[in-house]
Structure formats: structure tokens, C-alpha cells
Amino acid sequence: MEEGPHIPFVQPADPRERSRGGSVDALTREMNALLRGHDLQPALSFFGRIHPVDQSEVLVELSREHRQNLLVTLPAESTAAILEHLDDQELLEVCRDITTPGLATVLDHISPDVAADILNNLSHETSHEILDSMRDPREIIPLLEHRHDSAGGLMTPDYPVVPVGTTAANALDRLRLLGRAAEDISAVLVVDGENKLVGTLSITRLALARPIQVVGELTDHDFIAVHPETDQEESARLMERYNLNQLPVVNDDDQLMGVILAEDMVDVVEREATEDMYRMAGMPGERVFGPLINSLRHRVPWLYINLATTFLAALVISQFESTIASVVVLAAFLPVVAGQGGIGGTQTVTLVVRSMALGEVPSRVGFRLLVRELALGVVNGILLGVVVGVAAFAWKGNAMLGFVLGFAMMGNMVVGALAGAGVPLLLRRLKMDPAVSSAVFVTTFTDVLGFLMFLGLAAFFIRSLV
């Protein structure tokens, strides 16, 4: 990077000299201590001995002032290598501490898909300014034309390709020209004269072929490819289902545009699973030590919604004040009915949302899923209802109390099962993310209907309970 004084950044030539293991907290404390000094060279030397993955974590944990001082001094190549290991939010946080010219220099050394992710998170004006300042943004610009969560936004455009009429010897020569960049490649893609994808060819088969043998004779024509607008979750499912190391991306004319690599898809799967889990709890896009204002913005609306649902449950209870006053013990059993129904509903909604994310619940099986969960809810309700009914009878010596409690328990387990499966299905039908705080809606159903059934039955059989 161009700003600041030029201080050499020394990285060990032998990877074994890098720090292995060790606490990131300890490394961060050491870096902060070194950066407090007037001489940055000890800090740079220490930082250079840290593994790149640890470097990324340390950089995020540094105070902003120290991070800015370090970024000003780091070479663009080193900064680019560190950014490769950060998630989207961390990328945005670190990139804010780099000037626009400096960031343009860094993006010249970073993989096109990561560069596109960074630019997509910046303002339109800043992105254009950076692109204008880059040496060669040609590989990045096509990626910006697609959504960042689509196959086109994930693909790597620069991937080994050989023409179908090339000999095995010439194809191997093409790979040798790539040098170390070809070390992690397990297969090459084969295209025709119009750049249409013909198939794939493993490196092993290519290396074992006779030098004069034509690539077209060795090619595996049975391949899986996706369109640039294919959602990243669908791409991940295809790679998992067919055990693919790379997934070609082709346009409407079957022309090759790029490749999604397995290493990039691992990050996608982890990110999607995390987002679904957070959304179910009503706090999407948070980080454990992220900005406080972000946490408030994500959580408070759902807390207000949940507060409104608790008032609704309280309203139901208030309608049976005379019943509770006559049989005070009913108040002790209210959490039992609502709690078990809520847990049963949460179990169901977790299973259904995750199964939807994995593509295991297509729209045509929605009704079958509801029937299955209804049956499961009835069975669970009977098993739990008998236990709590007997327990209530043994405790209070009132058979009718045991019947009311057991029947309400069974009914609420059925409600929990139907709500746990029905809410995600309904959200998907409405073109909404099924994970969006499904648990909040499910617990609302189980609380309100659970109280209504229990207290309603108690009011009906009040003469036998008093």
C-alpha cells in the first residue's frame, strides 16, 4: 500500500517458523503492546510470524487505531492474503480503515470473488472509484453484474480451460504455465471453439494419457453446471449431492463463465446455516462482539413483537380470573402446558427450517409434512398428557384436574407440531424466508392456545375441580 512510511514486512520463508496454535487473545494482546511503541518494526516482525488465518483474527480484534496503523504499513499482497480469511462483516469493517487508493491496490492482489464481495458492500460511488483506480478489474466486473448470493457472484472466472481438440501433451503444458496456481486443481474444463462447456477432465487421467491423444477423447461429458442466477444454496446442494470439487457456471448458450470452487462453498454453507439459526431467534446479521447499535437494531423489533404476544397470552389468562381464583392450583400448571408445547414446537420448526435449507422439503410434500407432524404431535401429546395427568392426580388427589391437564397437554403438543411445521411452510408460500423468527410465532401459538385450552377446560369442569 502506498501510504505511510516504508517499513519492510518480513514473512518467514519456511511456514514452520510461523506461530502454530496459541491463543488469538494472547497474540492480540502482544500486537497491541508492540503497536503502542514508536517503532513499528517489532510489531511487523511479530505479525509476520503469525499464520495468515490467525493474522485475520488478530487484525479484527485490534483497536481501530492500531489496526489503521498496521494496515498503512502492510504490503498490499499481505493485506490481500488476510482479507481472504474474513467473513463479509469483518471485510467491511477492515476495509473502512483502508483509504480508497489503498483498497484499490489491495484488490489488485486478491481473488476476484472476494474483491467482488468487498465492492458489493461499498457504496456505488466508492466501488466505481476503486474500479477506476485498479490496474486490471476485468475479472471482477462480470461478477458485479450478479447478486452476491448467486452462482455468478460466487464463481471464479479464472480457471484452467483447454480446447476440446488439444492434445494431452499441450494441455499439460498449459497447466505447467500456471505454476503453483495449478497445485490445488483436480480437473480442467474442456470447451469447444465457441467456449461452450463440453465436459471435465481429471488431472490424473490427463497425466496418464498418451501425449498425442486428443483431450476430447478423454473428456467426461457427464457434468453438472448451473446458471449465473442460481441461488448459492441450490449450488451448495448440488455440490454436496454429487460430491463435486468444482461447479461450472454457464450462460443461456452453455458458454462457460466461471467455476464455483468447493472451498468457497464451504464458507457459503456455514454462513447460510448461521443466518438461518440467527433469523429463527430474531437476530440476523449479528456478531458476538459486533457494534452494539447493530444488535439493538436487529433484536429490539422482535422483542417488541414478542412482548405483544405475551400481552396476548396475558389477555387470555385474564379472561379466566374467576376460574383461577376458585382453583388457585391451576396457576401452578400454566407454565407446564405452555412450556412443553413451546419446546415441541421449537423442535419441529428447527427440523423443518433446516430441512428446507437443505432442499429436503419441496413444496409438493408440504401437506404430507403437516400430516406427519400432526401424528407425531398426537403421540407425544398422549405420552406426556398421561404422565402429567397422573402426576397432577397424585399430587392434588383430584382426578378431574389430572384429566384437564393431560388433555390440555395433548392439545398443545398438537398445536406446537402444527405451528412448527405450518409457520415455515406459510412463510415460504408468502415468498419470505422460512427462518425469519419462526420460533417467535410458534411460541405465540403454543402460549395463547395452550392457556386457552387448559383454562377453558378448567372453566367447563369447574364444579369437579373445586
Buried (B, 14 or more C-beta within 10 A) or exposed (E): BEEBEEBEBEBEEEEEEBBEEEEBEEBBEBBBEBBEEEEBBEBBBBBBBBBBEBBBBBBBBBEEEBBBBBBBBBBBBBBBBBBBBBBBBBBBBBBEBBBBBBBBBBBBBBBBBBBBBBBBBBEEEBBEBBBEBBEEBEBBBBBBEBBBBBBBBBBBBEBBBBBBEBBBEBBBEBBEEEEEEBEEBEBBBBBBEEBBBBBBBBBEBBEEBEEEBBBBEBBEEEBEBBBBEBBBBBBBBBBBEEEBBBBBBBEEEBEBBBBBBBEBBEEBBEBBEBBBBBBBBBBBBBBEEBEEEBBEEBBEEBEEBBEEBEEEBEEBBEEBEEBBEBBEBBEEBBEBBBBBBBBBBBBBBBBBBBBBBBBEBEEEEBEEBBEBBBEBBBBBBBEBBBEBBBBBBEEBEBEBBBBBBBBBBBBBBBBBBBBBBBBBBBBBEEEEBBBBBBBBBBBBBBBBBBBBBBBBBBBEBBEBBE
